[in-house]
C-alpha cells in the first residue's frame, strides 16, 4: 500500500473535505514498534488524523481510550486551541481498530505528552490550510485572513469551515515549520472546562460495554477453575445439552455457556459438571520469603561510587526492610465484552486500555488474521492500569462463534478480583549511611518483584547501588496506576524519614539538604508552606509526615496529618503539591490529583489481597475494603503551573505521595514505624 | 436446583411514571429486569452484593440496591431510575450540580451516586457535609471523586449554582 493510495483512500472513506495526517516522529515510530502490519487499516506511520468534512464538521481520530482520565476533554481542548474553533464543534472518534490509527495503548501517562502535541499540530495545519483556501477564494493575502470561533474571515469576507472544504479533496501532512501556541498564550487549553460529554454520564445515557445490546444477543458465563493453573480433568455437560437455546463450548480448559437470558446462563453454568486438578501453591503468609528464595539475578538500575566507601564515611547507618501487598484495581466496571461474527469478520466491543493489543490477542487465539478482527472501546468505567488484557473479549468471541449469535460476557466482581491481574507485591531492602550534618553518603536499595519504576529517586547521593530483582510470583500480576513507583516511593521516603529521625534533623530540612533539583525543591517547599509544616500545633494523638517524589515527568510533594484512635490511623488532612509542566485543564488536573490521593488511601491503609493455595480469600467488596466517603480527609492540592515546560501526563504519579507521608505521620503520632503496606498498627 | 419458574411472574412495573409490561420470575433481581428486559441500563452492576451502590434506584422515593432487590419487592411501587430524573429536557438539580462541580471521572458510579443523593435530599433537604458523607457511605467511587460529590449534593441542596472554579 503506497502512501499516496492511502491518502486517497482516506478521503474516499471520509467523504471528501480535508484531512490532516499526523505522522509519528521517526524515532517514536521505531520505539513503539510502528512497523508495517498486515492487520492495520492504515499505515502505522500515521498516529492520528483530523478531518474537516464538507459540512464543516471537525472529527479527530485517535486510537487512545477514555477511561475516566478525561482525555476526551483535554484532547478536544488542544484541538480547539490550535484550530480556533469552539470545543462544542469538535468530536473525537477514539479507540476503534477499524476507524482509528494504530496506537500502542493508553498507559504510562503518555496521552498528554505525546498525543496532545500531535493533535495540536494537526489542528494548526488544518487552520493554515483553511486560511490558504480562503485567501485563494477571496484573492487576498494569507496574512489578511484570520480564524476565530470556527469562522474564517478577512475584511469583507467570512466563511464557516464547511463553505471552504465543500468540493475539496485535500490531504495535508504536518509541516515541520509549524509553530504552536505557547502555553502562556493559550485561550482554550489551560482552562477548566467540564467533561465534554458529561451530560451523557449524569443521565445514564452513555453506554459502557455491559450496557450494549445486539439483536439475538446471548449472555455468556464461563466455568472457572477451583484454583490458579488448574486443569479440567473431567467434564460433563449432559444436563445442559437439554436446556433450550443454550450453547456449550469446551476447548481444553476453557468451558463456557451462552443462553438467551442471564438467568438461563447462570442455571446452565451451575449444571455443568467439571473436575479440576491443581498443584499445591504458596499462601500470603509465606509471600515475602517466597520472593527472596525465588528471585532471579539482580538488574542494576544505578551504580555510583562505592557503597563501602560511603558507609565508612557515615556517622549513622540504617538497614531496614519494607513490603507492599498485592492489591486489586477494582474498576467499578468489571471486565466485559460483546462479540459478534459477521461471516468471517469478528467485531468485539470491550473495555480495555489496549484496543490494538486486544485485537492481536484475539487474532492469535482464534488463529485468524488481524484484519478480520475489529475492537471497539466505548468510554470505559475506569482501568487504573488494570485493563491491558482481553480475557472477556476472547471468551465472548469463542462463545459467539459456537452459538452463531452475538454473545456478551460481563464478569462478576468475584471473577474480576480472581481472574484479572494484580498490582505486584514486593519486598524492598534499604541500607544507608549519613553524616551527622545530614549528608547522605551511601544508599543501597533492592526491590524484589514489585518493579523498577521510580526506583532511583532525586536525592544527591555520591555512593549508590540500586537494583531490581525479578522474582517468581504466585499470583498473576501486571500494571497498576503508577506501577512500582508507589512501592519504591513508600520505601525510600519512609527510610529517609527514619534517617532524619536517627540524626535528629527535621524531615523537611533533611530532604532539602540532600536535594539540588529545583523542580523537586519547589514542590516540596510549596507543599510545606501550604501545610504549615513545623508551624502548626499538632493535637495529642496526631502526627504529621511528608514525602516527595518524581515520576513520568511530574514532581510532587505530600504532607499528611494523621490521628490515631483506638489503634486505628485516620488521615485527617493531606496537602499535595504537583507539577507536571504547563497545566492543560486545571480543574481536571485537580480532579486527577484528588482522586489519586483517595485511591492511594486504600493501598496505604487497608487494601490487601489474601490468598492461599491458588485461591483468593477475599474476592468481594464486602471482604476487600476500598476507600469510601468517610475515609476521605481534607484534601488540598497545590498545582505548580510551569507554562515554560511541556505538559506531562498526570493520571498516575499523584498516587505515589500519600502512603509514605502517612507512614511517617503515624510514626510521629505513635512512635511506631510501620514498614509494610497496608499500614496497620 | 432452585428454580422458581412455576411461581407467579411479575407482569407489570411502574417505572419512571410509566406502566411497563414485563414477564419476570419474582426472584430475579430488579437490576437485571431493568437492564435486560427494559433496556434501562443507567443502573449498573458493580458488585452484586449491595456493597457499591452503582445499581441504586428509588422505590417510592427510597434508595435501594437493585442488584439484591428481588423484582417482586418492586411490583406495585414507584420505581425511579436515573433515566427518569430528567423532565422535559431539564436535568434534576443534582444532575446539574454533578456537571457543575465536575463530580466524576469515569462516570460508572455516577447514576447510582445521583440516585442515592436524590434519596438523601428527599429525606433531608439541607444536609450538613457530615450528613452527606453518612448518607452516601454505601456508594463507591473508585476514581475517588468523593469530595466533589459532597460538593455537588451540597450545591443541589442549597439550590444555588456556584460559579465555576476559577482557572
Interface residues (C-beta under 8 A of the other chain):
Chain A: X67 X68 X69 X70 X190 X191 X192 X194 X195 X198 X199 X201 X202 X203 X204 X205 X206 X207 X208 X210 X211 X213 X219 X261 X262 X263 X267 X270 X271 X330 X331 X332 X333 X334 X379 X380 X381 X382 X384 X410 X412 X413 X586 X587 X588 X590 X591 X592 X594 X595 X596 X597 X598 X599 X620 X621 X622 X626 X627 X628 X629 X630 X632 X635
Chain B: X1 X3 X25 X28 X32 X35 X36 X39 X40 X41 X42 X43 X44 X45 X46 X47 X48 X49 X51 X52 X54 X81 X82 X83 X85 X86 X91 X95 X98 X99 X100 X102 X104 X105 X106 X107 X108 X109 X110 X111 X114 X132 X133 X134 X136 X137 X139 X140 X141 X142 X143 X144 X145 X146 X147 X148 X149 X150 X164 X165 X167
